[in-house]
Amino acid sequence: MNDISMQDSSALAQDLIEEVVTNPNIFVKWWNSIAWEEIVGLFISKGITLLFLLLIFFALQRLSSYVLHRTFEKQILTKHITQNRATTIYKMYVSIFSMQSSETLRVLPI
């Protein structure tokens, strides 16, 4: 049984080799059968979607950072909180919210 399947597969491989040798355009036919317009359209569509989502994410991140900064500025002015405590809380919120390192954070004004 095993010899028969080996003979069948070797015969199939031999037929495939003969077809490729006699008809070298098999790769060209396969290459031309690919729907390149659909693939390019898909990449452009996904690229535009990705850019749009990145733009929305960046705008929301900037807006939330601005709102957070203004909130803490008003909190310092209206409540009697020490500068060090307000700066620490502000840095914690910013690092949790936007995952920034503490080196890039703005310091609240006095």
N, CA, C and O atoms as CSV, one atom per row, in Angstrom:
chain,resi,resn,atom,element,x,y,z
A,1,MET,N,N,0.832,-1.195,0.000
A,1,MET,CA,C,0.000,0.000,0.000
A,1,MET,C,C,0.871,1.251,0.000
A,1,MET,O,O,0.607,2.188,-0.754
A,2,ASN,N,N,1.882,1.275,0.820
A,2,ASN,CA,C,2.768,2.416,0.915
A,2,ASN,C,C,3.536,2.628,-0.394
A,2,ASN,O,O,3.793,3.765,-0.791
A,3,ASP,N,N,3.899,1.525,-1.062
A,3,ASP,CA,C,4.615,1.638,-2.332
A,3,ASP,C,C,3.729,2.258,-3.401
A,3,ASP,O,O,4.214,2.996,-4.258
A,4,ILE,N,N,2.432,1.963,-3.358
A,4,ILE,CA,C,1.505,2.502,-4.362
A,4,ILE,C,C,1.357,4.007,-4.180
A,4,ILE,O,O,1.355,4.754,-5.158
A,5,SER,N,N,1.232,4.454,-2.938
A,5,SER,CA,C,1.084,5.883,-2.695
A,5,SER,C,C,2.373,6.629,-3.031
A,5,SER,O,O,2.321,7.763,-3.508
A,6,MET,N,N,3.519,6.013,-2.790
A,6,MET,CA,C,4.799,6.636,-3.160
A,6,MET,C,C,4.920,6.734,-4.666
A,6,MET,O,O,5.437,7.724,-5.184
A,7,GLN,N,N,4.444,5.706,-5.386
A,7,GLN,CA,C,4.504,5.730,-6.841
A,7,GLN,C,C,3.561,6.795,-7.385
A,7,GLN,O,O,3.896,7.497,-8.340
A,8,ASP,N,N,2.375,6.917,-6.776
A,8,ASP,CA,C,1.414,7.930,-7.215
A,8,ASP,C,C,1.958,9.335,-6.994
A,8,ASP,O,O,1.839,10.196,-7.866
A,9,SER,N,N,2.552,9.565,-5.836
A,9,SER,CA,C,3.078,10.900,-5.552
A,9,SER,C,C,4.287,11.208,-6.415
A,9,SER,O,O,4.458,12.348,-6.848
A,10,SER,N,N,5.133,10.211,-6.675
A,10,SER,CA,C,6.287,10.469,-7.537
A,10,SER,C,C,5.836,10.688,-8.972
A,10,SER,O,O,6.438,11.479,-9.698
A,11,ALA,N,N,4.771,9.986,-9.392
A,11,ALA,CA,C,4.237,10.199,-10.739
A,11,ALA,C,C,3.623,11.588,-10.848
A,11,ALA,O,O,3.772,12.264,-11.866
A,12,LEU,N,N,2.934,12.008,-9.796
A,12,LEU,CA,C,2.345,13.342,-9.781
A,12,LEU,C,C,3.430,14.413,-9.810
A,12,LEU,O,O,3.312,15.410,-10.522
A,13,ALA,N,N,4.468,14.202,-9.042
A,13,ALA,CA,C,5.574,15.148,-9.034
A,13,ALA,C,C,6.251,15.183,-10.404
A,13,ALA,O,O,6.623,16.252,-10.888
A,14,GLN,N,N,6.408,14.032,-11.016
A,14,GLN,CA,C,7.026,13.965,-12.338
A,14,GLN,C,C,6.162,14.688,-13.370
A,14,GLN,O,O,6.683,15.391,-14.236
A,15,ASP,N,N,4.839,14.515,-13.278
A,15,ASP,CA,C,3.938,15.222,-14.197
A,15,ASP,C,C,4.029,16.731,-14.002
A,15,ASP,O,O,4.029,17.491,-14.971
A,16,LEU,N,N,4.105,17.155,-12.763
A,16,LEU,CA,C,4.216,18.581,-12.460
A,16,LEU,C,C,5.522,19.144,-12.999
A,16,LEU,O,O,5.544,20.239,-13.561
A,17,ILE,N,N,6.604,18.403,-12.833
A,17,ILE,CA,C,7.901,18.849,-13.351
A,17,ILE,C,C,7.861,18.962,-14.867
A,17,ILE,O,O,8.370,19.929,-15.433
A,18,GLU,N,N,7.262,17.984,-15.521
A,18,GLU,CA,C,7.164,18.035,-16.980
A,18,GLU,C,C,6.326,19.222,-17.448
A,18,GLU,O,O,6.647,19.865,-18.447
A,19,GLU,N,N,5.246,19.506,-16.713
A,19,GLU,CA,C,4.400,20.641,-17.088
A,19,GLU,C,C,5.141,21.958,-16.941
A,19,GLU,O,O,5.022,22.841,-17.790
A,20,VAL,N,N,5.900,22.091,-15.874
A,20,VAL,CA,C,6.658,23.325,-15.659
A,20,VAL,C,C,7.747,23.465,-16.713
A,20,VAL,O,O,7.996,24.567,-17.204
A,21,VAL,N,N,8.396,22.364,-17.064
A,21,VAL,CA,C,9.464,22.418,-18.062
A,21,VAL,C,C,8.890,22.739,-19.431
A,21,VAL,O,O,9.471,23.537,-20.166
A,22,THR,N,N,7.761,22.136,-19.790
A,22,THR,CA,C,7.189,22.370,-21.114
A,22,THR,C,C,6.440,23.692,-21.192
A,22,THR,O,O,6.355,24.282,-22.270
A,23,ASN,N,N,5.897,24.171,-20.087
A,23,ASN,CA,C,5.130,25.405,-20.087
A,23,ASN,C,C,5.713,26.358,-19.041
A,23,ASN,O,O,5.232,26.374,-17.908
A,24,PRO,N,N,6.730,27.150,-19.381
A,24,PRO,CA,C,7.360,28.016,-18.384
A,24,PRO,C,C,6.500,29.204,-17.981
A,24,PRO,O,O,6.873,29.940,-17.068
A,25,ASN,N,N,5.373,29.414,-18.624
A,25,ASN,CA,C,4.515,30.557,-18.304
A,25,ASN,C,C,3.542,30.270,-17.169
A,25,ASN,O,O,2.649,31.076,-16.908
A,26,ILE,N,N,3.700,29.140,-16.490
A,26,ILE,CA,C,2.777,28.806,-15.401
A,26,ILE,C,C,2.875,29.833,-14.267
A,26,ILE,O,O,1.864,30.195,-13.665
A,27,PHE,N,N,4.087,30.297,-13.978
A,27,PHE,CA,C,4.252,31.327,-12.949
A,27,PHE,C,C,3.641,32.643,-13.402
A,27,PHE,O,O,3.010,33.345,-12.612
A,28,VAL,N,N,3.826,32.974,-14.659
A,28,VAL,CA,C,3.262,34.218,-15.192
A,28,VAL,C,C,1.740,34.163,-15.146
A,28,VAL,O,O,1.098,35.158,-14.809
A,29,LYS,N,N,1.160,33.026,-15.475
A,29,LYS,CA,C,-0.299,32.886,-15.410
A,29,LYS,C,C,-0.793,33.050,-13.974
A,29,LYS,O,O,-1.796,33.719,-13.724
A,30,TRP,N,N,-0.081,32.432,-13.039
A,30,TRP,CA,C,-0.477,32.565,-11.639
A,30,TRP,C,C,-0.352,34.013,-11.177
A,30,TRP,O,O,-1.241,34.525,-10.496
A,31,TRP,N,N,0.748,34.678,-11.543
A,31,TRP,CA,C,0.996,36.059,-11.149
A,31,TRP,C,C,-0.094,36.973,-11.707
A,31,TRP,O,O,-0.567,37.879,-11.020
A,32,ASN,N,N,-0.486,36.729,-12.953
A,32,ASN,CA,C,-1.522,37.560,-13.570
A,32,ASN,C,C,-2.917,37.240,-13.041
A,32,ASN,O,O,-3.827,38.055,-13.189
A,33,SER,N,N,-3.102,36.088,-12.436
A,33,SER,CA,C,-4.416,35.732,-11.903
A,33,SER,C,C,-4.708,36.412,-10.564
A,33,SER,O,O,-5.847,36.390,-10.098
A,34,ILE,N,N,-3.697,37.010,-9.948
A,34,ILE,CA,C,-3.893,37.696,-8.667
A,34,ILE,C,C,-4.623,39.015,-8.922
A,34,ILE,O,O,-4.279,39.756,-9.842
A,35,ALA,N,N,-5.617,39.294,-8.110
A,35,ALA,CA,C,-6.411,40.518,-8.243
A,35,ALA,C,C,-5.675,41.666,-7.550
A,35,ALA,O,O,-5.962,41.997,-6.400
A,36,TRP,N,N,-4.729,42.263,-8.263
A,36,TRP,CA,C,-3.898,43.311,-7.675
A,36,TRP,C,C,-4.692,44.557,-7.332
A,36,TRP,O,O,-4.391,45.228,-6.345
A,37,GLU,N,N,-5.695,44.874,-8.124
A,37,GLU,CA,C,-6.487,46.078,-7.846
A,37,GLU,C,C,-7.229,45.963,-6.516
A,37,GLU,O,O,-7.336,46.933,-5.767
A,38,GLU,N,N,-7.735,44.774,-6.237
A,38,GLU,CA,C,-8.425,44.563,-4.962
A,38,GLU,C,C,-7.451,44.639,-3.789
A,38,GLU,O,O,-7.777,45.200,-2.743
A,39,ILE,N,N,-6.267,44.079,-3.962
A,39,ILE,CA,C,-5.264,44.094,-2.889
A,39,ILE,C,C,-4.804,45.517,-2.610
A,39,ILE,O,O,-4.709,45.920,-1.451
A,40,VAL,N,N,-4.517,46.285,-3.662
A,40,VAL,CA,C,-4.080,47.671,-3.480
A,40,VAL,C,C,-5.204,48.499,-2.855
A,40,VAL,O,O,-4.958,49.319,-1.971
A,41,GLY,N,N,-6.439,48.280,-3.318
A,41,GLY,CA,C,-7.581,48.992,-2.741
A,41,GLY,C,C,-7.758,48.676,-1.265
A,41,GLY,O,O,-8.079,49.560,-0.470
A,42,LEU,N,N,-7.552,47.427,-0.902
A,42,LEU,CA,C,-7.658,47.028,0.502
A,42,LEU,C,C,-6.580,47.702,1.350
A,42,LEU,O,O,-6.867,48.195,2.440
A,43,PHE,N,N,-5.340,47.724,0.852
A,43,PHE,CA,C,-4.261,48.381,1.590
A,43,PHE,C,C,-4.519,49.878,1.746
A,43,PHE,O,O,-4.290,50.434,2.820
A,44,ILE,N,N,-4.986,50.526,0.700
A,44,ILE,CA,C,-5.274,51.966,0.789
A,44,ILE,C,C,-6.409,52.220,1.771
A,44,ILE,O,O,-6.332,53.139,2.587
A,45,SER,N,N,-7.451,51.417,1.700
A,45,SER,CA,C,-8.586,51.570,2.613
A,45,SER,C,C,-8.161,51.383,4.064
A,45,SER,O,O,-8.513,52.188,4.926
A,46,LYS,N,N,-7.407,50.325,4.333
A,46,LYS,CA,C,-6.957,50.075,5.711
A,46,LYS,C,C,-5.981,51.157,6.168
A,46,LYS,O,O,-5.996,51.546,7.335
A,47,GLY,N,N,-5.141,51.641,5.272
A,47,GLY,CA,C,-4.203,52.707,5.629
A,47,GLY,C,C,-4.920,53.993,6.005
A,47,GLY,O,O,-4.561,54.645,6.985
A,48,ILE,N,N,-5.929,54.358,5.229
A,48,ILE,CA,C,-6.703,55.567,5.537
A,48,ILE,C,C,-7.442,55.401,6.861
A,48,ILE,O,O,-7.498,56.334,7.663
A,49,THR,N,N,-8.000,54.235,7.088
A,49,THR,CA,C,-8.687,53.974,8.360
A,49,THR,C,C,-7.726,54.080,9.534
A,49,THR,O,O,-8.058,54.660,10.568
A,50,LEU,N,N,-6.545,53.525,9.372
A,50,LEU,CA,C,-5.542,53.584,10.436
A,50,LEU,C,C,-5.109,55.020,10.707
A,50,LEU,O,O,-4.982,55.414,11.866
A,51,LEU,N,N,-4.879,55.804,9.664
A,51,LEU,CA,C,-4.505,57.207,9.852
A,51,LEU,C,C,-5.621,57.993,10.537
A,51,LEU,O,O,-5.351,58.830,11.399
A,52,PHE,N,N,-6.855,57.733,10.163
A,52,PHE,CA,C,-7.993,58.412,10.782
A,52,PHE,C,C,-8.094,58.071,12.266
A,52,PHE,O,O,-8.317,58.955,13.094
A,53,LEU,N,N,-7.930,56.793,12.603
A,53,LEU,CA,C,-7.983,56.389,14.013
A,53,LEU,C,C,-6.829,56.990,14.812
A,53,LEU,O,O,-7.015,57.400,15.958
A,54,LEU,N,N,-5.639,57.041,14.211
A,54,LEU,CA,C,-4.510,57.673,14.893
A,54,LEU,C,C,-4.758,59.156,15.125
A,54,LEU,O,O,-4.401,59.688,16.176
A,55,LEU,N,N,-5.360,59.821,14.158
A,55,LEU,CA,C,-5.678,61.243,14.302
A,55,LEU,C,C,-6.688,61.462,15.424
A,55,LEU,O,O,-6.532,62.374,16.236
A,56,ILE,N,N,-7.720,60.627,15.470
A,56,ILE,CA,C,-8.723,60.740,16.537
A,56,ILE,C,C,-8.088,60.468,17.897
A,56,ILE,O,O,-8.349,61.191,18.858
A,57,PHE,N,N,-7.259,59.432,17.983
A,57,PHE,CA,C,-6.600,59.111,19.244
A,57,PHE,C,C,-5.697,60.258,19.699
A,57,PHE,O,O,-5.703,60.614,20.877
A,58,PHE,N,N,-4.922,60.841,18.781
A,58,PHE,CA,C,-4.037,61.939,19.130
A,58,PHE,C,C,-4.837,63.151,19.609
A,58,PHE,O,O,-4.462,63.799,20.586
A,59,ALA,N,N,-5.932,63.455,18.924
A,59,ALA,CA,C,-6.752,64.600,19.320
A,59,ALA,C,C,-7.371,64.376,20.704
A,59,ALA,O,O,-7.391,65.292,21.525
A,60,LEU,N,N,-7.871,63.179,20.965
A,60,LEU,CA,C,-8.449,62.892,22.283
A,60,LEU,C,C,-7.393,62.928,23.379
A,60,LEU,O,O,-7.660,63.390,24.489
A,61,GLN,N,N,-6.213,62.450,23.074
A,61,GLN,CA,C,-5.137,62.463,24.064
A,61,GLN,C,C,-4.728,63.898,24.390
A,61,GLN,O,O,-4.527,64.236,25.556
A,62,ARG,N,N,-4.604,64.740,23.367
A,62,ARG,CA,C,-4.245,66.143,23.605
A,62,ARG,C,C,-5.344,66.871,24.375
A,62,ARG,O,O,-5.053,67.646,25.287
A,63,LEU,N,N,-6.600,66.628,24.016
A,63,LEU,CA,C,-7.714,67.266,24.703
A,63,LEU,C,C,-7.776,66.843,26.165
A,63,LEU,O,O,-7.966,67.682,27.046
A,64,SER,N,N,-7.621,65.567,26.428
A,64,SER,CA,C,-7.676,65.093,27.813
A,64,SER,C,C,-6.492,65.610,28.623
A,64,SER,O,O,-6.636,65.912,29.808
A,65,SER,N,N,-5.334,65.713,27.999
A,65,SER,CA,C,-4.176,66.272,28.690
A,65,SER,C,C,-4.420,67.732,29.052
A,65,SER,O,O,-4.074,68.166,30.151
A,66,TYR,N,N,-5.011,68.488,28.139
A,66,TYR,CA,C,-5.317,69.897,28.387
A,66,TYR,C,C,-6.334,70.032,29.521
A,66,TYR,O,O,-6.164,70.857,30.419
A,67,VAL,N,N,-7.394,69.217,29.476
A,67,VAL,CA,C,-8.432,69.276,30.507
A,67,VAL,C,C,-7.847,68.904,31.874
A,67,VAL,O,O,-8.167,69.540,32.879
A,68,LEU,N,N,-7.004,67.891,31.913
A,68,LEU,CA,C,-6.385,67.476,33.163
A,68,LEU,C,C,-5.495,68.585,33.726
A,68,LEU,O,O,-5.522,68.864,34.925
A,69,HIS,N,N,-4.718,69.204,32.862
A,69,HIS,CA,C,-3.830,70.284,33.315
A,69,HIS,C,C,-4.641,71.471,33.842
A,69,HIS,O,O,-4.328,72.019,34.899
A,70,ARG,N,N,-5.678,71.866,33.105
A,70,ARG,CA,C,-6.504,73.003,33.548
A,70,ARG,C,C,-7.222,72.692,34.865
A,70,ARG,O,O,-7.374,73.570,35.715
A,71,THR,N,N,-7.659,71.448,35.029
A,71,THR,CA,C,-8.342,71.060,36.260
A,71,THR,C,C,-7.418,71.203,37.458
A,71,THR,O,O,-7.825,71.721,38.497
A,72,PHE,N,N,-6.205,70.758,37.324
A,72,PHE,CA,C,-5.274,70.863,38.445
A,72,PHE,C,C,-4.821,72.294,38.683
A,72,PHE,O,O,-4.563,72.673,39.826
A,73,GLU,N,N,-4.717,73.098,37.627
A,73,GLU,CA,C,-4.399,74.515,37.840
A,73,GLU,C,C,-5.485,75.184,38.675
A,73,GLU,O,O,-5.184,75.915,39.619
A,74,LYS,N,N,-6.748,74.935,38.328
A,74,LYS,CA,C,-7.863,75.535,39.073
A,74,LYS,C,C,-7.942,74.984,40.496
A,74,LYS,O,O,-8.290,75.712,41.425
A,75,GLN,N,N,-7.621,73.704,40.668
A,75,GLN,CA,C,-7.669,73.101,41.994
A,75,GLN,C,C,-6.637,73.750,42.909
A,75,GLN,O,O,-6.911,73.980,44.087
A,76,ILE,N,N,-5.465,74.042,42.385
A,76,ILE,CA,C,-4.431,74.686,43.199
A,76,ILE,C,C,-4.858,76.099,43.567
A,76,ILE,O,O,-4.629,76.541,44.693
A,77,LEU,N,N,-5.476,76.813,42.629
A,77,LEU,CA,C,-5.866,78.194,42.901
A,77,LEU,C,C,-7.066,78.278,43.846
A,77,LEU,O,O,-7.126,79.192,44.668
A,78,THR,N,N,-8.010,77.362,43.752
A,78,THR,CA,C,-9.222,77.466,44.566
A,78,THR,C,C,-9.097,76.781,45.922
A,78,THR,O,O,-9.690,77.239,46.899
A,79,LYS,N,N,-8.344,75.702,45.998
A,79,LYS,CA,C,-8.190,74.989,47.258
A,79,LYS,C,C,-6.795,75.244,47.793
A,79,LYS,O,O,-5.867,75.551,47.045
A,80,HIS,N,N,-6.673,75.114,49.060
A,80,HIS,CA,C,-5.372,75.334,49.672
A,80,HIS,C,C,-4.625,74.012,49.755
A,80,HIS,O,O,-4.619,73.337,50.785
A,81,ILE,N,N,-3.992,73.661,48.631
A,81,ILE,CA,C,-3.197,72.440,48.548
A,81,ILE,C,C,-1.755,72.854,48.309
A,81,ILE,O,O,-1.477,73.779,47.546
A,82,THR,N,N,-0.871,72.177,48.955
A,82,THR,CA,C,0.536,72.520,48.752
A,82,THR,C,C,0.954,72.156,47.330
A,82,THR,O,O,0.405,71.249,46.705
A,83,GLN,N,N,1.939,72.892,46.851
A,83,GLN,CA,C,2.418,72.689,45.485
A,83,GLN,C,C,2.968,71.277,45.276
A,83,GLN,O,O,2.726,70.661,44.238
A,84,ASN,N,N,3.697,70.776,46.247
A,84,ASN,CA,C,4.292,69.446,46.097
A,84,ASN,C,C,3.220,68.359,46.020
A,84,ASN,O,O,3.331,67.433,45.216
A,85,ARG,N,N,2.202,68.467,46.840
A,85,ARG,CA,C,1.129,67.461,46.815
A,85,ARG,C,C,0.377,67.513,45.492
A,85,ARG,O,O,0.112,66.473,44.889
A,86,ALA,N,N,0.034,68.699,45.038
A,86,ALA,CA,C,-0.691,68.834,43.767
A,86,ALA,C,C,0.156,68.329,42.594
A,86,ALA,O,O,-0.367,67.674,41.692
A,87,THR,N,N,1.443,68.625,42.601
A,87,THR,CA,C,2.321,68.161,41.531
A,87,THR,C,C,2.426,66.643,41.537
A,87,THR,O,O,2.435,66.020,40.475
A,88,THR,N,N,2.505,66.045,42.714
A,88,THR,CA,C,2.588,64.584,42.805
A,88,THR,C,C,1.317,63.929,42.277
A,88,THR,O,O,1.385,62.977,41.499
A,89,ILE,N,N,0.167,64.429,42.692
A,89,ILE,CA,C,-1.102,63.870,42.228
A,89,ILE,C,C,-1.248,64.072,40.722
A,89,ILE,O,O,-1.691,63.175,40.003
A,90,TYR,N,N,-0.872,65.256,40.256
A,90,TYR,CA,C,-0.952,65.549,38.822
A,90,TYR,C,C,-0.060,64.594,38.019
A,90,TYR,O,O,-0.483,64.066,36.991
A,91,LYS,N,N,1.143,64.380,38.478
A,91,LYS,CA,C,2.050,63.477,37.775
A,91,LYS,C,C,1.531,62.041,37.769
A,91,LYS,O,O,1.685,61.320,36.784
A,92,MET,N,N,0.914,61.634,38.879
A,92,MET,CA,C,0.335,60.288,38.922
A,92,MET,C,C,-0.793,60.149,37.913
A,92,MET,O,O,-0.843,59.163,37.178
A,93,TYR,N,N,-1.702,61.123,37.863
A,93,TYR,CA,C,-2.803,61.065,36.912
A,93,TYR,C,C,-2.298,61.067,35.470
A,93,TYR,O,O,-2.781,60.297,34.639
A,94,VAL,N,N,-1.350,61.913,35.181
A,94,VAL,CA,C,-0.838,61.999,33.814
A,94,VAL,C,C,-0.125,60.714,33.423
A,94,VAL,O,O,-0.303,60.224,32.308
A,95,SER,N,N,0.672,60.169,34.315
A,95,SER,CA,C,1.394,58.943,33.961
A,95,SER,C,C,0.443,57.755,33.829
A,95,SER,O,O,0.677,56.873,33.003
A,96,ILE,N,N,-0.610,57.718,34.615
A,96,ILE,CA,C,-1.601,56.648,34.481
A,96,ILE,C,C,-2.410,56.842,33.206
A,96,ILE,O,O,-2.668,55.882,32.479
A,97,PHE,N,N,-2.807,58.069,32.934
A,97,PHE,CA,C,-3.706,58.335,31.816
A,97,PHE,C,C,-3.002,58.239,30.470
A,97,PHE,O,O,-3.545,57.649,29.535
A,98,SER,N,N,-1.821,58.797,30.354
A,98,SER,CA,C,-1.189,58.861,29.037
A,98,SER,C,C,0.068,58.026,28.932
A,98,SER,O,O,0.693,57.995,27.872
A,99,MET,N,N,0.454,57.353,29.990
A,99,MET,CA,C,1.628,56.485,29.987
A,99,MET,C,C,2.905,57.219,29.573
A,99,MET,O,O,3.742,56.664,28.861
A,100,GLN,N,N,3.047,58.448,30.014
A,100,GLN,CA,C,4.260,59.210,29.742
A,100,GLN,C,C,5.244,58.984,30.868
A,100,GLN,O,O,4.864,58.680,31.999
A,101,SER,N,N,6.510,59.137,30.540
A,101,SER,CA,C,7.508,59.059,31.599
A,101,SER,C,C,7.489,60.363,32.380
A,101,SER,O,O,7.011,61.382,31.882
A,102,SER,N,N,7.999,60.334,33.578
A,102,SER,CA,C,7.960,61.527,34.419
A,102,SER,C,C,8.891,62.605,33.909
A,102,SER,O,O,8.780,63.752,34.341
A,103,GLU,N,N,9.801,62.286,33.010
A,103,GLU,CA,C,10.723,63.284,32.489
A,103,GLU,C,C,10.029,64.243,31.511
A,103,GLU,O,O,10.490,65.371,31.331
A,104,THR,N,N,8.936,63.814,30.884
A,104,THR,CA,C,8.276,64.643,29.876
A,104,THR,C,C,7.073,65.390,30.419
A,104,THR,O,O,6.382,66.064,29.654
A,105,LEU,N,N,6.799,65.296,31.706
A,105,LEU,CA,C,5.620,65.946,32.276
A,105,LEU,C,C,5.857,67.425,32.495
A,105,LEU,O,O,6.962,67.857,32.827
A,106,ARG,N,N,4.789,68.197,32.302
A,106,ARG,CA,C,4.846,69.617,32.617
A,106,ARG,C,C,4.633,69.781,34.117
A,106,ARG,O,O,3.899,69.011,34.735
A,107,VAL,N,N,5.257,70.756,34.679
A,107,VAL,CA,C,5.079,71.040,36.107
A,107,VAL,C,C,4.030,72.129,36.227
A,107,VAL,O,O,4.027,73.094,35.464
A,108,LEU,N,N,3.149,71.962,37.187
A,108,LEU,CA,C,2.090,72.935,37.398
A,108,LEU,C,C,2.664,74.262,37.904
A,108,LEU,O,O,3.634,74.282,38.661
A,109,PRO,N,N,2.056,75.359,37.479
A,109,PRO,CA,C,2.516,76.659,37.984
A,109,PRO,C,C,2.083,76.861,39.423
A,109,PRO,O,O,1.143,76.225,39.898
A,110,ILE,N,N,2.772,77.742,40.100
A,110,ILE,CA,C,2.427,78.028,41.507
A,110,ILE,C,C,1.256,78.970,41.557
A,110,ILE,O,O,0.806,79.339,42.642
